[in-house]
Amino acid sequence: MTAVKIEAGSATDVGLVRSNNQDKLLVAEPLYAVADGMGGAAAGEVASALAVQTLGERLSPRVGSLSPDDLLKAAQAANRAVWDKAVEHAEMRGMGTTLVAATLVEGPKLAVVNVGDSRLYAMRQGNLQQVTIDHNLVAEMVAEGRISKEEGEVHPRRNIMTRALGVEPEVKVDIFIEDVNPGDRFLLCSDGLPRELSDERISAILRRLADPSDAAKELVHEAKHHGGNDNVTVIVLDVVQDLAPTEDPVTTIHDVAAAPLASPSSVSHPATAPSTGEPPASHERQRRPSPFTLRVAAFLLAFLVILGAGGLGVWFYARSAYFVGLNGESLTVYQGRPGGVLWFKPTLDHVSSVTTAQVLQASLPELRAGVEEPTAAAADAFISNLAKLYQLSRSAALPPATIPPSTTTTASVPPTTRSSSSSTSSAPTSS
């Protein structure tokens, strides 16, 4: 069984439209959570803060021996805490919050709980997949086949929640158990991230930035750059191998050399020539360092090997990716890295049929900089997605059709809007 640990990076921002940040996050190894509050005035902030506080209080004393059931019960306790707070204070009635939380449990595995539309994604071998299920009206319409996933991403009613923490005294909490292995990466986020960035763009950033803190900050920055219509909060978790400290062989040798010498009476000495009062010549030769030893030769050989491997590594890094850029007005696929790496410059792979007039204007800055993808096929898919988003945005500009009533009941609580102000808005505000 491979022992693993988590390295985490996080970031949060109020965005460009809202005046306060109702998102809250918790990073307390091995427990991680994101909560997105909703409710008028400051009630959303109270709900999200109380949810993560309760979660931490319930689980912190048990860090190191957590189970999936512990996490599930803590989420239910957080729901009750928010509900009781609203009952005690009339001005907070109707407040609630999303919650997505994860912790390492025995296995090793990652236990995940979710209520609402904050998400957890898993990235394995460069492939990004959403693990949690959104509890909102539009997600259920997509699941029922009434609209496509692409239509759901720009639907004006995607803020209508069907399940949230604290809205009722009891709530159904989803729980997922994920296998973990060194190299896996997980992303917890509030809905302010996927509302601004496609899964493809999120995936590209997670692949490009190895440090979890850098990746978290870049995701928040990109979400603001693409609109920033909501608070945005992310936690990036990297699964790494937990290597136990090993004994330093040099220290061990020094310890042996420093052991007490045996007393002269206990040692048998062979017959020797009379002492001249000077140490034997052989001892002098042993103390005198050699100008060129096997150790020096091994060091030089290792240096040359590393130098050659480094050059090969730079070449492989420079040529092992593709990116989408601009060639005049055409979206073009290049092999290599944007701007090149040292003396390895990108080369033209092919020019697509999509032009800058067929994509959203907000996409042009990143296209000028170059959007990295692992393969030429992934680059073509990225271009195709940009064209589809442009068409969808044009369609979304038309008045939305009346949503037909659902024929099935998919939640235990009535639909709840994220905030009193957002429920009257038919579309996200653009910066």
N, C-alpha and C positions, 0 to 999 in steps of 0.2 A: 504494500500500500504506500503510495507516494504522499508524503506530508506536504501540504501546501499552506500558503498564507496569502493574504490580500494586500495589495498596494493600491491606495485610493487617491484620487484627485477630485476636487469639487469646485463649483463656481455657481453664483446666482446673481441675477440682475433684475431691477425693476422694469426694464424695457424702456420704450420710448413714448408710451401712451399713458400708462397708469401712473397714479401719483404715489402709490404705496406698494410695497412688496408683500403679497399675501402668501408667498411660498416660504416654506421652512425646510431645512435639511438637517440630517443627523449623521455624523461620521464618528462612530465610537466603536473601533475594532472589537469584535467582528460583526458589529451591527451597523447597518446603513439604511437611511430612509429619506424619502422626499414626500412632502405634503403640500398640497395646493389648496388654500382656503377659499371659501366662497361665502358671501353674505354682505349685507350692507354695512356702511361705515367701517369700523375696525373689526367687525365680527369675524371676517374671514381670517384675519391675522391671528385672532384669539384661537379659532378652531384649529388651524394648522400647528400653531405653537403648542397648544395643549395636547394634540395628538402625538407629536414627536417626543414631548416631555414625558407623557405617560408611558410611551413605548420604552424610552430609555430607563425610566425608573423601575419598570417591571422586569427588564432583562439585564440591566447592568450588574446587579449582584450575582447573576448566574453566568456571566461571561466565562467561556471555557467549557460549559456543559449544557449548551442550548440544544433544544430539539425543535422539530417543526411544530409540535403542539404548543411549546412555549411561545413561539412567535405568533401563532394563531390566537392564543388566549390573550396575549398582550395587545394585539390589534383590536380584539373585541372589547378589552378594557378601555382602550383609547376611544372607541366609539361611545361607550357609556359615559366617559368623562366629559366629552364634548356635549352629549345630550343633556347630562345633568347641569352643566354650566348654562346652557340655553334655557333650561327650565327655571333656574334660579334668577336669571336676568332677562326680563321681558324684551329689552332692546336687542337681545341677541337671538331671539327666536328665529328658527329657520336657518341658522348658520350651519355650515358643514365643511368638510374638507376631503380631498382625495388622500390616499395613502398607498405608497408602494414601499415595501421594506424587504431587506434581504439580510441573511446571516449565514455564516458557515456552520454546518452541523456535521455530525459523525458520518463518515463515508470515505473521503470527504465529499459533501454535497452542499449545494446552495439552496436554502429554503427561502421562498419568496411569497409574500402575501400582498394582495392588491384589492383596493376598493376605489372605484372611480376611473378616471382616464389618465392618471399618471402612469408611466410605462416602465417596464424593464425589458431591455434588449440583450441578447446574447450574441457575441461575435466569436466564431470559431473558424480558424483557418481562412480568415478574411471574409467570411460570409456572415451577414447581419440578419438576425431573425427576432421578431417581436415575440416575447414569451407571454406576457400578460394580455388580458382581454379588456378592451375599453368598455366601461359601463356608461355609455351615452347613447342618445337616440340615433344618431347617424351611424355609429358602429353597428347597432342592431339592424338598421336598414341594410347595411352592406352585407351583414351575415345572412340576412333573409333573401338577398339577391335582388332587392328592390332598386338599389342604385349600385354603381361600380365603386371600387376603392378610390379611383381617381376623382369621381364625382364627390365622394365623401370628404376628400381632403380640402375641398373648397366650398362645401355646403354651408349655407349661412346659419343653420340650426345645430351645428356640431357642439355648441356650448350647453345643450340641454342634457343634463345628467339623469340617468335612471337609477343610479346607486351611489351613495356617498356616505362618508363616516359622520355620525353625529346627527343625522336628520331624523332618525328613528331610534328608539331605545335599544333595538336589536338590528343587526345588519348581517347579511351573508358576506363572508370574506372568502375570496378565492385564494387558494394556496397551490404553489407549484414547487416541485423538487427537481433541481437541475444538477446533472453530473458536472464536476469541475476537474480540469486538468491544467497543468502549467501551460501558459500560452493563451488560455481563454480570457476574454475581456467581456465585462458586463457594463451596461449603461442604465442607470436610473434617471428619469427625467420627468419634469412637469410637462403639461401639454403645450407650454409656450415654445418648446423646441420643435416637435413634429409639425406644429402649425406653420412654422416658417421654413423648415428644411425638410426636403424629401428624405426617405430612407437611404437613397443612393448617395446623397450629399453627406448625411450623417456617417454612413459607412466609409466614404472616402476620407473624411477627417480622422476617423478612428484608425484607419489603416496608415495614414500618413504620419501621425504623431505618436511616437512610442511612449512618451512620458504621460501618465494619466492626468497629472495636473495641467500640462500643456494642452492636452486634448479637451479637457473640461472647459478651460478658458476659451479655446478656439470655437467650440460649439456655441457657447453663449455669445461670443462676439459675432459669429455668423448669423445667429438668430436675430440679433439686433440689426445687423446690416441688411437683412432681408425683410425688415418691417418692424420688429420689436413691438408687436401689438399687445403682448401680454408679458407678465413676469416669466422669467425662464430660469430654471434651476436644473443642474445636472451633477451626477456623481459617476465617475468612471472607476471601475474596479478591475484590476489586473490580477489574475491568478498566477502566482509564481511558486516555484519549488522552495520549500522551507528547509534549507540546508543546516543541519546541526553543526556547531563549531567543531573542527577537528584539531587534534593535538599537533602543534608545530614541531616538525622533526628536528629543527635546529635547537629549539628549547630543550627537547629531550636529550640531545647529545650534550648540551652544556650541563644539564643536570647530572648526567653520568660522570662527566669529567670533574665535576666539583665534589664528588663523593669523597669521604675521608679516606686517607691512605692507611694501609695496614701498618701496625707497629713494627719496628725493625726486628724485634724478638720473634715475631711470628712468621718471618719470611726466610726461606732458605736461599742462600746466595752461592752461586758457583764460584770456583776459584778464579780470581782475576789478577791481572798484573798490578804491581804496586801503583798506588795513586800518585800522580805528579802534582796534584792540587789544581789541575785544569780539567774541564769537562772534555770527554772524548771528542775527537774530530767528527765522528759520525753524527753526534748531537748537533754540532755546529752546522753541518750540512742540512740537517732536517729543519733547523730554524730559519735558514736563509731562503727567502721566497724565490721560486723559479720565475724567470721573465715570461715564460710562455707555458702555460699548463693546459691540461685537458679541459679544465673548467672554462678558461678563456676561449679555447677553440670551440667548445660547445656553445658558449654565449654568442660568438661571431656567427656560427652556423645558424643558430636560432634566429638571430637578427636578420640574416639574409632571407631565411624562410618567411619570416613575418613580413619583411618588406615586399617580397614577391606576392605573398597572399594578399597583402594590403592593396597592391596595384590591381590584382585580379578582382578583389572585392569591390573596388571603386568602379571598375569596368562593368561588373555584373549589376551593381546598384544603378549605374547610369543608364543601362540598357534594358533593365528588367521591368520597366513600367511604360505606360502610354499616358498621354494627356490630350485633352481637348482644348484647342486654342482657336485663334482666328487667323485666317489667311485672306486678307482683304475683308469682304463681307461674308465669307463662307466659314462655317464651323468645320474645323479640320482636325484630324487625328494624327498625332506625332508619336514616334517611338523615342523614349528617353524621358528625361526630367525637364520641367520648365526651366529655361535658362541654361541648361546643361550642368554637368558636374566636372569640374577641372577642365581637362582638354577633350572630354567626351561631350559632343554637342548633339541635341536631338535631331532626328531626321524625319522627313515627311513620310507618313504611312499612306494616308489617302484623304481626299477632300470629300466631305459629305454634301448632300443636296440641300441641306438646311442652311438658311442665311440668317443674319442678325435681325432681319425683319420678321422672322418666324419664331422668335423666342422673346421671353419677357425682358424688358429693358434692364430690370434689376439683375439679370444674369450676366450682363455684358462685362462688368468689372472683373468677376472671377474668370470669365472666359479669356479676357485679355491677359490675366496672370497665368492661366493654365490650370485646368482641373485634372488631377491625376486619377488614373484608373489602372487596374492590374493587367488588363488585356485589351486588345483592340475591340473585341466583342463588347466588353463592358463599356468602353468609350462610345461605341455606336449606340448602346442602350441608353447611356446618359444623354446623348444628343436627341434620341427619340423621345425620351422623357421630357426634355425641355420643350420640344415641339408640342407634345401632348398637353403640358401644363399651360402653354400659351393658348391653345385652343380651348381648354377648360376655363381659363380666366376670361376669355371672350364670351363663352357661354354663360358664365356666372354673372356677367354684367347685366344679363336680362333678368326681369323679375322672376323669382323662384316660383315654381308651381306649388300648389297646395299639397302638403304631404298627406297621403291617404292614411287612415287609421291603421294601426298594427293589428294583425289578426291573431297574434299570440302575445301572451304575457311573459316578459323576459326578466322582470325584476320584482323585488319584494316591496319597493317603495315607489311613490309617484315621481314623475320627472321633476328634477330640480335644476334651476338655472344656476350658473356659476356665480353670478352676482346680480344684485338688483338692477344695476345699470346695464349689464351686458344682455339681460333678457329682452330689452327693448330694441336691441341693435340687430339689424338683418344681416350684417356682414362685418367682418373685422375692420377696424379703422386702420387706414394706411398712413404711414408717416409722410 
